[in-house]
Amino acid sequence: MNIGLAEGHRIDAVVSDVVMPRLGGLKLLEELRLRSPEIRFLFTSGYPQNLETLPAGVRLLPKPFAMDGEMAGAAMNGFAPLRIS
């Protein structure tokens, strides 16, 4: 996996689907935490019942969701405020 992180920059948080082509979300989490153990992760999934367990500190937002909904707000708790630059 090649993730281009410029020197002096970091990734604070990631929102990712669990199921993706070539590189699944759990593998992405594993790879990114090797570089940045404190990174915050929010997974989304249309099939949350298929997930047995998630790693510690990882939140799950089941699809479909509305960003103004209670579930989305609860899942995003701890992500805000994020500075986007």
KATANOR-V789515 format. One record per residue. N is the residue number from 1. RES is the residue in one letter. SS is DSSP state (~ for helix, > for strand, _ for the rest). Layout:
BEGIN
n | res | ss
N | RES | SS
N | RES | SS
END
This chain:
BEGIN
n | res | ss
1 | M | _
2 | N | _
3 | I | _
4 | G | _
5 | L | _
6 | A | _
7 | E | _
8 | G | _
9 | H | _
10 | R | _
11 | I | _
12 | D | _
13 | A | >
14 | V | >
15 | V | >
16 | S | >
17 | D | >
18 | V | _
19 | V | _
20 | M | _
21 | P | _
22 | R | _
23 | L | _
24 | G | _
25 | G | ~
26 | L | ~
27 | K | ~
28 | L | ~
29 | L | ~
30 | E | ~
31 | E | ~
32 | L | ~
33 | R | ~
34 | L | ~
35 | R | ~
36 | S | _
37 | P | _
38 | E | _
39 | I | _
40 | R | >
41 | F | >
42 | L | >
43 | F | >
44 | T | >
45 | S | >
46 | G | _
47 | Y | _
48 | P | ~
49 | Q | ~
50 | N | ~
51 | L | _
52 | E | _
53 | T | _
54 | L | _
55 | P | _
56 | A | _
57 | G | _
58 | V | >
59 | R | >
60 | L | >
61 | L | >
62 | P | >
63 | K | _
64 | P | _
65 | F | _
66 | A | _
67 | M | _
68 | D | _
69 | G | _
70 | E | ~
71 | M | ~
72 | A | ~
73 | G | ~
74 | A | ~
75 | A | ~
76 | M | ~
77 | N | _
78 | G | _
79 | F | _
80 | A | _
81 | P | _
82 | L | _
83 | R | _
84 | I | _
85 | S | _
END
